[in-house]
Amino acid sequence: MWNLLTVNADEISIEAPQEKVKVAIIDSGVDYTEDIDVYVRKNFVPGEDEVSIIYEDICGHGTSVAGIIAAKDNEIGITGINPNVELYSARVLDAEKKAPVSRVVDAIYWAIENEVNIINLSFGTTTDSPELREAIEAADEAGILIIAAAGNSGVVEYPAAYDEVIAVGAVDAQGNHSEGSAVGEELELVAPGEQIASTGAFGGICVVGGTSMAAPHVTAIASVLWQKDLSVSADFIRSLLAFTANQYGDSDEYGYGLVDLEFALSQYDAFKANYSEEDLAEAVEEAVAAGELQENEAEVVVFDDVAYVEGSWYAVEHTGLLLNANVDNMGNMIYLSTTELSIVKLGALAPDTYWIGMKRNAEWHGYMNHVPTGASSEDYYSNYIYAYLYITEMAASMNNYGSLIASVNAECLVHTEGCDCISKMKNNINSKFYSAGIYKQKDGVICGTVSWSKILNGLAVTNRNKALFIYGLALHTATDSFAHSTYEGRNRLDHEEDCMADVVDYLPNRYDCAEVISKRLVLNVVSAKQASIADYIAIQSVYDGSFKMARFGTYVKGIDTNAYNKNTTFLNQINKNVN
């Protein structure tokens, strides 16, 4: 990873501290992944507080920021600079990476209440808001170190422009000031900000850039320095970063210079011995003259062979679950753009927006029974695994042929011969679509239509984009099944009384299993293929037996007898027989 080499953070041995530095990432959320531990989450986007954490970060921005800071050193994806931090994720940016200032302000006060040490803000505005300024001042008075992206429009934006904030600019792999990276006297430090590989959705890697990705490099390095002694002040860490940075260019473009973790650690003790909140400049000058402190005059490491495709996502191999499906027949890497991935996530959000009602729209919410309000004659058993396969076949058909055709079949096996559960499922799935878009449904009644143009947030209405959205619908079905059809012992997890089904820390293995299916689904998206029943069966690699799934084995057998016979031990373990 060239960016870690540039800031000398690649070979630093960082032991887990007894007390972790608390880092708040105020951004677009952080997708659930086994590669990043999020200690506390808070979703500030109105109406989306119940969005699954599997795909809450629609644009992928916050997840990339988190990866640079804290992705684990576990041979999965990338490794962040400091996996030992305690992450607090505040989701304020929506699918379009936008947020009103009031939402950001609320998140800053939330971070203050949680007594975090560092706040990372990888976005900005050209408007100097009194409310934002007041919140930043409050965070500073609370002893929080605030680090923000300087901006990519040439001028230092707010909140980075405030005196209380470290404004971070970007450099490229040659150490040069990045085109568009903000310049000005407010600029304090620079860090890598072009062609940065970081954590992507569903266990993949994305390639990102901008000052928004430079800022988390500084945040992570600050956290490594601070965890040496949490009793030191934010000003001490800020001053140490500035003194040990590699200054090799004009201050308006590079500030105090390029951050350097290894050098900062080498100077930590001497700097601490000479640190003073008053007359610091004079104390440092005297210490340098006396040979007690050294200035950073190292040559900047330059890389000429960085060839990442920026704005892309690709899968990585992981314990046999993710095969090398991102390589075509000629051996060339196949990428998803971050925009394509965001469309999949928009599809994953859609059932909770357009087809409300877990029981009335069981096929779209991974629920085991379809129970329309006041229509008991149309009740039927809903095979959530079958629904997942059927919807992905529709997506593949739309991608490859421009039509919504699906033919996958199954047996009910719960009812006697002649049962029409499967045909009812097909009809209910098909009934949501019409040529120009989808139907909205509330309380079991169609209440309007939504055009493809609106569904896709103004993006081009192409067969590929429609297919991506439909794949997202299947993603919702698959991941929701681990909430809506899950049993602990004899009882199904409740959604109305104790709401334990939606508590992330309750039976957390459910999310590990959901992540496995999510990863496999996205590989089907890449290849524009129908999903396989193997996607569900693959969860046996992480399943820990802490919960059961309603009719899981029965539903598998109804779709594929051979798959059932080959996996009977696991299926008997996870299956919950219910009427």
N, C-alpha and C positions, 0 to 999 in steps of 0.2 A: 504494500500500500504506500504509494509515493507520498501521500499527504502526511502519514505518520513519520516517515523518514525525514521529511522536510522540517518538521517541528521537533525532531529528535525524541519521539515518543514511542518508537517501535521496539526498543530493547530495554525499556524500563521495567524492572520487576516491582510490581505493586502488590503488596500484601494487604489482605482484607483488614481494615482497621477495626478496633473495638467499637468505635462510634463513627457511623458513616456521615459524610457530608450530604446534606439535603439539597437536592437540585430540583427546582421547579422549571419545567418546560411549558411555557405558555405558547400554544401553537394550535395545530389542527388535530390534536390527539395522537395517541400512539397505538397502533394495531397490536393485538395480542400476538405474542410470539414467544417461544421458549428461549429465544436468544436475548430478550430484553426483559428484565424484571421491573415492573412498575409497582411502586409501593402504594400509592394512592392515586385515584383517578377522579376527575370532576368534569362533567360535560356542561358547558355554559351555553351551548347552542339551543335556543328555544325549540321545544317539541322533539328534540332528538336525544333526550337524556336516557332513553331506553334502547338506543341503538347498540347492537352487539359490538363488543370490543374486538371481535374478530376482524371487523372491517370498519371501525369507527372513523379512521383517518382516511377520508375519501380521496384527498389529493396526494397523500403519502408524505407530505412535507414534515410533519411532526415526527413520524416514525424514522425518517432519515436523520433528523436532528438527534433523536434519542440514540440511534445506532452509532453515530460518530462519538457520542459521549460514553455510552455504556454497554454496547453489545458485548456479550460474553466471549471469552477466549475458550471456545468449545468445539472448534472445527466445523462450526455452522456459520455460513455467511462470512461477514467481516468481523473484526474484533475492534471494539471501541477503545478509547484511550484510558478510561477508568470504569471498568465494570462494577466497582465496589461502591458507587454512589447509591443514595436512596432517592429514587426518582418520584417526583410528583408531577403528574400530567394534567394540565388544565386545557381542555379543548375549547377554544374560542373562535377559531377560523372555520368557516363552513366549507362546503364542497368547492366553492370558487375562491378559496383562500381569502375570504373577506370577513370582517367583523367590525361592528361599531365600536367606537372608543369606550363606551360605557361597559361593554362586555370585557374588554381588556382590563379596564380599571377594576371591575369586580374580581377578576382572576388574580390581579396583583394583591388585592386585599386578602383574598383567600390564601395566597402564598404567605403573606405576613402572618395570618392567623395560624398557619401550620409551622411557623418558625423555621422556614427554610433558610439555608445559607446563601444560595445563589439562585438568581432568576435568569433564565435564558429567553430572550425575545428575538426571534429570527424573522422579524418583519418590521415595517415602519410606515410612517405617514409624513407628508410634507406639512401637515397642519399641527401647529403648536396648541394643543388642547389644555386649558387650565386644569380640567379634571385629571388628565393623564399626568401632567406635571406634578399635581398634588399627590397622586398615588405613588409616583416614583420617589418623591421626597419622603413620603411616609416609609417606603421600603428602605430607603437609605438610612433614615433615622432609626429603623429597627435593626440596623447592622447587617443588612443583606447586600451582597455584591451583585450588581446588576450589569449584565452583559447583553449587548444588542447588536444586530446587524446594522452597519452604517448605511446600507442601501445600494441599489444598483442603477440609480438614475443620475449619478454624477455628484449629487449633493448629499451631505449627511442628513438623514431623516430623523424624525422623532420616533421613539424615545432616545435613540443613540446620541442625538445632539445635546441632550441635557448633561450638565456638569456631573451629575451623580452617576452617570452611566459610562461604561467602557464601550466606545464605538469601535467596531471591528470591520476593517476592510478586507479585500480578498487579493490573493496573488495566485499566479498560475504555476505550472510544474517547473518553469524556469526561474521562478522567484520574482517574476515581473508583476507589477501592478496590473490587475485585471481590468480590461476595458469596461467602463461603466461603473466600476467600483467607486464609491463616493470619495471625494477629496475635500480637504478643508482642515482648519485648525482644530476642529472637534475630534478628528480622527485620532485614535489612541494606539491601536495595535492592528497588525495584519496577520492573516492565517490563510492556509490553502482554501480556495474557493472555486476551482474549476475541475471538471471531470473527477468528482469525488465519488467513489464507490461506497455505498452505505446500505443499511438494512431496508429492504423493500417489503411489500405486503406478502403474506402467505409463504414466508420462508425464502423469498427471493432476494436478489440484490438489485438495487437501482443505482443509476449514475446521475448525480445531481450537481448543481453549481450555484454560484452567487454568494454574496456576503452572508446570506442566511445560513449557509453551510460553513462559512468561516467562523462565525460566532461560536458554535458549539465546540470547536477546537480549543478556543480560549477558555470556555466554561469547563471543559474536561480537565485541562491543564491546571486551572485554578483549583479545581476540586482535589487533584493529586497533592498540590502544595498545601492546601488547607487541612487535609486529613492528617498531616504530620503533627499538627497542634491546633485543635479546634478553638482554643482559647484566644488565638491571635485575632486581630480585627480584619474586617473586609478591606480597610485602607492598607493594612500591611500586605495583604495578598495582591491588591491592585498595584501598590508601589513596587513590589518584588517583580511582578510581571513586566512592568514598564522598564525597570532597571536592567533586567536580564534579557530583554528582547534584542534581536539582532538588527541594529539600525544601519542600513546600507543605502538608503535613498532619501529623497526629499520628504520632510515631515508631513507635508500636506497630503502626500500619497501613501506614506508608510507609517505615519505616526511615530511612536517610539521604536517601531520595527517589527520584525517577524518573531512571534512567540517561540520560545525554545525551552522545552521541559527539562531536558537533561542539564542544560546550563543553569536553569533556575534552581534545580535541586542541588547542584554543586555549590551555589552561592547562598543557599537558604540560611545556613547557620550563621555565616558571617554577616549577612544582611540583617538577620534578626538581632544580632548583638549590637549592631549600629543603628537600628531603626529607632526613629523618634517621630512622633506626630508633628512636632515643631522643629523647624530648621532641618528637615530631612535632606534637602539638597546639599546643604553644607556638610552634614554628617557623612553622607555618601561620598562626596568629593574628597573629604579628608581620609576616609577609609580606603579609597582607591589610591590616593597618593601614598598612603602608608603600606600599600600592598595587601591590605586585609580583604579587599574586594577586587574582583576583576571585571572588566567590561567585556561584553560579547563582541568579539571581532572575528568570529569564525567565518569561513567561506560558506555561502549558502549552497546547499545541495541542489543540483540541477538535474532534471529528468527530461530526456528528449524522446522517449519511446512510449509515452502514455497514450494509449489508443482506445480508451473507453468510448462507448457511444452514449453521449449525454442525452438524458430524457428517455432512457430505456429501462426495462426490467427484464431480468432473466432468472430462471430457476437454478438452484444449486443442488447437487446430489446430497441426500441426507438419509442415512441408514437404510438404503435400499428402497425408500418410499418414492423418492423423486428420481426417476430414471432420466437418462440424458435426452429428454424429449425436446430440448431446445436446440437440437442440431438436426438439420435437414438431411436428405439423402446424399448430399454432396459434402457433408461435414461442416456446413456453414452454421454459425450461431443464429438462432431465431430470437428476435426480441419482441417484447410487448412495449409499446410506449406507455408512459405514465398516464397519458390521456385515455388510452384504451383501458388501462387498469381502473381508472376512476369511473369509467362507464360501467364496468362490472360491479363496482361498489354501489353505484347509483341504482342498479338493478336489485342489489341486495337490500337496499333501503325501501324499495317500492312496495312490497306487500304490506308493510306497516302503514303506508300512506294511502294506498289505493284499495286494498282488500282487507279491511279491518275485521278482526274476529277470528281467533284461533280455531274455534269449532266450526264456524260457518264457512271458513276457507282453509280447511285442514291441509289440503294439498300444498298450499303456499306457506304453511307455517310448521311443517314437520309434525303435525298432530296425528294421533292414531285413529281418531274417529271424526267423521264429518257429521255435524249435527246442526242443520239449519234451524233457525228460530221458528217455532210453531209449525214445523213440517216434519214430524216424526216419520212419516212414510218415506222420506228421502234420506233418513239416516243410513249410514253405511260405514264399514271399516275402511279407513284410509291407509293405504300402504305408502308410508312416507319415502321408503327406499325406491319404490316404483315411481313415485312422483318425481323424484330427483332424476332418475334415468330418462323419463318421458320428456321432461322439460329441457334437459340437455340435448336430447335428440332433436327437439324443435329448434334449439339454438344452432346446432350444427347444420340442420337443413336450411335455415335462414341464411347462414354464412355461406354455404356452398351452392345453394340453388335458389335462394331468394324466396323461399316458401316455408310455411309452418307445417311441416309434415312429420308425424311421428307414428311409428308402427309397433314399438316394443310392447310386448304383451306379458300377462301374468295370470296366475290363478289366485283366488281369494284364500282358500284352504282354511278359512275360519268358519265360513258358512257351508251349508250342504251344496251338492251339485246344482248348478243352474243359477248360482249367485251372480248378480250383476254389479258388484262393488267396483270392479275394475273399469267397466264401461262408464259408470257414473263418475269415477275419477277423471277419465279422459274427457268426458263432456264438460265437467266443471273447469278443467284446465283450459280446454279449447274455447270455452265461452268467454274468457277474459279478453280475447283478441278480436280485433276487426282490422280491415285492410289499412286504415289510416292511423291506427294506434291501439289503445286498450280501453276497456270499459272500467269505470269506477264502480265499486259496490260497497254499500253500507247496510248493515242489518239484513243481509241476504238479498238486497234489492239493488238493481243497477240504477245509479244516480248521476250518470254523466259519462263523458268520454274525455280522453286525454290524447292529444296528437303526439306522433313520434317526435316532432320538433320540440314540443314542450318537455316530453320525457327525457330527451337528450340534452336539455339545457342549452339549446341553440346550436349544438354541434351538427355536423352534416348528417342528414338522414340517409345513411347507406345501409346495405344489407349487413355489412360487417358490424357497424355500430348497433344495429338492432339486435344482432346475434349476441354481442357483448352484454347488452342489457339483459337479455333472456338468460344467458349463463348466470348473471347475477341473481336473477329470480331463483334459479336452482340452488345457488349458494345459500340463499336465505332459508330455503326449505331444508337443506342438509344440516346447516348449523342450528337451526331452531329445533330440530328433532332432539337435540341433546338438552333442551330445556323442557319442551312441551310433552315429550313422550318418555320422560325419565322417571325411574322409580328408585327410591331408597327403601330397601326392605319391602314392606307390603304397601307403602304409600307412594302415590305419584307426587312429585314436587309441585307445590301449589303456586299459583300466580296471582291469586286474589287476596288470600288471607295473610299468609306469612311471606309470600313473594320470594321464597327461598330459591325458586327456579332461576331467578335473575341475579342472584348474588354470586359474584365472581369467585369469592373465596370458599363458597359452599360446594363440596364435591368438585374441586378444581380440575380433576381429571377429565371432566366433561369437555372442558375447553381444549385440553390437549388432544382429545379425540376429534373435536370439531376442526382443529387446526390441520390435522392429518388430511381430512376430507377436503378442506379448503385448498391445500397445496395441490392435491391431485386434480381438483376441478380446474385450477388455473392451467395446469399442463394440458388439459383438454381444450381450454380456450386457445392456448398457443397453437395447437395443432388443428383447431376447428373440428373436434371429434365429439361424438356422443360419449358421455361418461360410462363407466363400467361399474357393475356391482362390486368389483374388487375395491373400489374407492371406499365403500363402507366397511368391507371386511378387513381392509388394511389397518383399521384402528386397533386391531388386536396387538399390534407392535407396541402400543403405549397404554392400552387398557389395563387398569389396576384392580378391577373387580369391585370398586366402591359404589357402583350404581348398576342398574339394569335398564334395558330398553324394552318397551312394550312390543311384544310380538316380533322382535327383531329376527329371531331364527325362523319363525313362521313366514315372515315376509320375504326373507331371502329364499326359502324353499319354494315359495310360490312363484318366484321369478326364475330361479336357476337351481334345479335339483342337484346338478353336479357340484356347483359351488357350495351348496349346503352339505353334501356328503363329504367334501374335502375339508370342511372346517367345523365339523360337528362339535368338537370339544369346546372351541371358543364360543360358538353360537349357543350351546347349552348353558355356558357360563353367563353370557350377557342377556339371554332371552328372559323376558317376563311374560308369562301367560296371563292374559287378562280377558275378560268377557267383552 
